[in-house]
Amino acid sequence: MKVVKGTMALMISIVIMLSVPFNSRAAANYSSNTQSVMKAVWVSYIDLSMNTWDKSFSAFKNKFDKIVNNSKTRGFNTLIVQVRPFNDALYKSKFFPVSHILTGKQGAKIDYDPLEYMVKKIHQSGMSIHAWINPYRVRLNNQPKYLSGNNPYKKNKSIGVKWKNDVYLNPALKRTTNLIVKGVKEIVKNYDVDGVQFDDYFYPTTSAKFDKTQYTKYKNSVKNPKSLSKWRFSKINNMVKRVYNSIKEINPRVQFGISPQGYYDNNKYLYADVKTWCEKKGYIDYICPQLYWGIENKGSVTFDRAMIPWTKLKLHNGLKFYVGLAGYKAGSKKADKGAWRSKSNVLAREYRKALNKYNANGVSVFRYENTVSKRAKGEINNLTKEFNK
C-alpha cells in the first residue's frame, strides 16, 4: 500500500506540474513569495538609471548586484522593482519600448533582458521580487523628453491625454485597459515574478475636461447615467479587476497589490476605490498605503493619525495589509516640521507599530537610495535591528 500511495502521489505531482505555466515551474523550489513578514524596499527607476557612460549589461549587472546585496544585508526580503515607469519597459516587450533609463533614449536597442537578470539575482539571494508598474503614466514634467516611435502613445495619440506638462493614458478608454492588461500578462507569463504592484497614479485630475469626450458619449448613451465621479471610479475598478483576473488565470501564486496614497481621503481625488479593493475579493491580494509621516509631527498629520481610516476598513479574508514607510525622510532636518531631526529610530518604531498595533503583514520603505545614504544611516541601522529580532 505504501508503494501504491507513493506512485499515486508521484502521478498527481506530475499532473500538477504539467498544468502550471513553464515560467512558474522554472523556480519550483523558490517560495519566498509568501514571506511571513514582508520587509520590502522600493527600487525606483531613479535607483536603476544607467546615467553613466557605460550602459552595458555588465554595468547594469554590477549596479543591480549592489542593490540586491545591500538590501539583503539590511534585512530586506523583498524588492519592489519599477519595470514600467513611463509607458516603457525594463524587459522584453511586444507592447512597450525599451526604457530611456537604460540607454538614455527611449526605444534604443539593448542586448540583454534586465528583468530576466533581476528575477534571477533576487531569487538566488533568497528574496522576492514584485514588478512595479505605473499603469497610466507616459510623461511627467516633460520627462522623458523623447518618446520613441513604438511608444503606444506615439503610435496612437488618441489613447492618451496631454495634461499640463504631463501625458497619461486615458482611463476612460477600453483600449487603454486592454493595453494595461496585455502588458501585465506579458510580464507574468514570461518572468517568474512573485508579485505585480501598481502605485498611486490613476486619474491625475478631477477636472471634467480630462475625459469630457468619453463621458459625454456615455451620458448620451444611457437613460440614468452615473455621475462623473462614480463613472471614473468604475473605469479604474474595471481595470483593476481585469488585471487581477488575468494574473490569476496565468499563475495564481503571483500576488497583485496596489500602493495608494497614505492619506486616505486623497484617494478619492484619484478615483482609487481603496474601500472596494480592500473589502471585496477579486480586486487585489494586498494593499500598501504610503504612510509617509513621522510619529511626532506637531500641528500636522502623524503616522498614527493617518492610519486611523485604514484600520476601519473591513479587509476581506486573505487580503494582506502592508505599510509604506518614508525612508526618504530619515535623518532629515526639515521633514514633518523637524520630527526626524534628532531621532534615529522613527522607522524602527513605525515598523513595530505597524506589526504589533495595526496587525500589518509587513512594510515597504521608499526608496532604495535612501536606505544606503549617509543621512539615513542611523535610522536604517535601527530598522535592521528590528528586522532581525
N, C-alpha and C positions, 0 to 999 in steps of 0.2 A: 504493500500500500504506500509506503514511503517513496518508493521508486515511481509509482504512478503519479503521486501528488507532485513530485519534483518535475516529472515530464510535463504534466499539465501546466505547472507554473511557468516552465520554460516556453511552452507553446503560447500561453497568454502573453508573456513578456514580448515574444516576437511579434505577435499581432499588434500589441500596443505600440511598439517601436515603429512598425511599418505604417501605422496610422498617424504618426507625428511627423510634421514637416521636417525635411532634412536638416535645416539650419538649427532646429531645436535639438536634434539627436547629436549634432556635432559637439555639443557641450553637455552631454547627458550626465556627466559626473559633477557638473557645476550647479550649485543650488543656492548661491548667496542672494538670489532674488528674494528670498523670504527671510531676510535678516530679522532677528528678534527685535532689535532696536536699530533703526536706521540712523546712521551718523554720516550725513552726506555733505558734500560741498558742491556748489555750482561752479562749473568750469565754463566761462563765457567765451564768446568769440574774441573778446579782447585778450583773454588769457592765452588763446590759441593762435592769435595773429602772428603770421610769419613776416614781421616788419623789418627783417634784416636782409642783407644782400643775398644770403644763402637760403633759397627756398626749396631745397632738395628734400627728398624723403628722409635722408639721413639727418638733416637739420630738424625736420618735423619730429622724427622719432626721438631724437635727443631731448627736444623740448618737452614732448609728452611724457617721456620716461621720467623726467624730473618731477612733473606734475603728479604722476602716479606715486612715485617713491616718497615724495614729500607728504602727500596726503595720507599714505599708508602709515608713515612714521608718526604723524599727528593723530592717529587713531580713527581716521575716517574709513568707512567701509563701503561707501557708495559715491560715485562721481556722476553728477547730472551734467552731461556734456552738450553744449549747444551745437547742433549739427545742421540746423537750418535757420540762420539769423535774418536773412533778407531775401526770402523767396529764392534762395540759392542752396547749395549743398556741400557738405564736407564728406561726401560719399558718392559713389557712382549712381547717377540718377538718369532716368529717362525723361523726367519732367522738369528738373531744375538745373541751372548752370552751376559750374564749379564756383565756390565762394571766392570773392576777391581777397579774403583774409589769408588765403593760402598762397596766392601768386601776386597780389597787388592789383589784379584786374579781373573782374568777374567774367567767367566763361573761358578763361585761359585753360589750356590743357595741362594735366598733371599725369605722371606715370606711376602713381600709386593710389591706393584707396585708404584715406585717413581713418574712416570709421572701422574698416576691417582691422586695421592695426590697433586702434584704440580699444575695441572689444577684446581682442586677443590679449593685449597687455594688461588690461584691467582684470580680466578673468584669471590670468596667470598669477596675478597678485592677490587673488582670493577676494576681490571686491566686485561690486555690482556696477553696472552702467545703465543709466536711463538716458535716452536720446531726447534732448531738449529742443523743442520746435517753437518758433514764432509762426503761428498759422497764417496770419493776415499781413504781416509787415513786409513791405517791399523796399521802402526807403525811409530813413529817419534823419531829419535835419540835413538833407541833401547828401546823406551817406547811404550806400556807396554812390560816388559821383557818377560812375559809369555803370549802366545796366546793359548786360550783353544781349545780343540779338535773340538768344534762345531762352531768355527770361520770359516766363509765361505772360507777364505784363507787357513786355515789349512786343511779343508776338500778337497780343490781342489786348489793346489798352482799355477796351470796354469792360474788362474783367476787374479793373481797379478804379480807384478814386484818388485824384490829387487833392491833398488837403494841406493848405499852407505850404510848408517845405517838405511835406511827407507824402508818401504814396502807400495806400493799403489796398489789398484785395477787398472787393465789396462783399460783405457777409450776406447781403440780400439775394445774391445770385446763386442759383443751383449749381452752375458750372464752377463757382468758387469752392463750394462744399465738395463737389466731385473731385476737384484737384487736390484739396487737402486730404481727403480720404485716400486717394490713389497714392499720394506721397507718403502717408503713414504706412499703408500696406506694403509699399516698396521696401521700407526700412525693416519692418517686422518679418517679411518674407526672406530678405537677403542677409540679415545680420542677427546674430544671437544676442540681442539687447534684452535686458531684464525689465525694462520699462520704457514708456514714452511719456514725456511731460510737456504740456503747454504752459506758457507763462500768462501774464495778465494783460496781454494785448488782444482786445476784441474790438468793439466799436471804439474809435478814437475820439468821438464827439457825440453830444446829444443833439446837435443841430439837425433840424429836419431836412436841410439841404443835402446832407451827405448821400442819402439814398432816396431822394424825392421821387425820381422817375419810377423806381420799382414799387415804392409804397403807393403812389398814385394809381399805378396799374392794378395793384392788389385791391385797393379800396373800390375801384370801379368794377371789380370782377365778382364781388360777393355782396350779399344783402346786409349782413351785420358785421362789418369789418372790425378787427381788433384795433385798439389804439396803437399809435406808433411804437410806444414803449413795449407793449405786450407782443407786438408783431416782431420787433427786433429780438426780444428775449427768445421767441420761438425759433427764429433763424439760427441763433447761436446754439440753443438746446438741440436742435435737429442735427447740427454739425457734430456736436459733442457725442450724441447718441450713436450716430453713424460711425464715427471714429472708434468708439468703444466696441461696437458690434464687429467692425471689420478686424480689429485686433484679436478679439476672442475667436473669431472664425478661423484665423490663421494659427494662433498659438495662445491658448487660454492662460498659460502661465505668465505671459507678459502683462505687466501692470500698466494701467493708464491713469495718469494723475494730472491735476491742474494746480498751479501755484498762483492763486488770485491775490488781489490787493489785501493787505493785512487789516486795514481799517474797513470793517465790514460794509458800511454804508456806501463806500466809494464804488463797490462792485456794480451797483445799480446804474451808475453813470456809464459803465462799460457794457451794460446789458449781459452781465455774467450772473447767471441764476444759480448762485452757490447753494442756496437753500434746497433747490430741487436736486442738484447734483449730489448733495450730501445725504439727503433724506430718502431719495428714491433710487432703487437699484437700476442698473442698466446705463449709467452715465460715466461713472469713474470708479476706480479702485482706491484712490487716495486723494486727499486734499492737503495742500501745504501753504496756508496763508503766510504772507510775508509780514511777520510781526516785528517790524524793524524799529523798535523803540527800547529805550533803556528802562530799567526798573524804577529808577528815581528820575523823574522828569518834571520839574516844578512848573506848574501852571499849564501843562500840556498833556498830550496823550502819553500813557505809560504802557509798558508791556502787559501788565495785568488788566488795565482798563480796556485795551484793545482786544484782549482775549475774551472778555465777557460775552459778546454776542455769539462767538463761536461755540462757547460752552452751552448755549441754549438750544443749539441745533440737535435734532433727534437723528443722529447718524444711523444710516442703515446698517444692518448686520453685515459685517465684513469690511466696511469702509475703514481705511487706515487714516489716522489724523497725524500729520507731521507739522512741525512748526519751523518757519523760516526765520533765521536769526541774522542780525545786521553785523556781519563781520567787518563791513566797511566802516563802521563807526568805532571799532575797537581802538582804544588809545587816543581817540580824537579829543581835542581841547574844546571844540565848539559844539559838537553834535548834542542834540537834546539839551540845550542850554547848559552845557558843561557836565552833564550827568556821567559821562565816561572819562572825564579828565583825570581824576585822582583815583580811578578804580582800575583793577586788573582782573576782576572776577565777574563782570556783568554777564558775559556769555555763559560761564560756568553756572552761575546762579539761575539764569534763564533755562538752561538745559535741565537742571534739577527740577525747576518749577514745571516745565513742560511735561516731564515724565511723571513726577510724583503728585503734583497738584492738579494738572489738567489731563492726565491719562493719555498723553500723546504717545505715539508709537515710534517717535524719533524726531530728529531735527535736520535742517539743512542750512549751511552757512553760506552767505553771499559775500564775496566770491573767492575763488582760489587765490588770486594775487594778495588778498588781504590776510590770508592765513600764513603767508610767508614774509609779510612786511615787518620791518623793524618796529614800527609803531604799535603793531598788534601783538608783538611777541609775548608779553605778559599775559594778555587775555587768552591767546591760543594755548600757551603752556598750561594754564589753569583748566582750560576746557579739555585738553588732552588728558589731564589727570582725572577729570570726571569721567571721560570716556572709558578709561582703564580701570575704574573701580568695579 
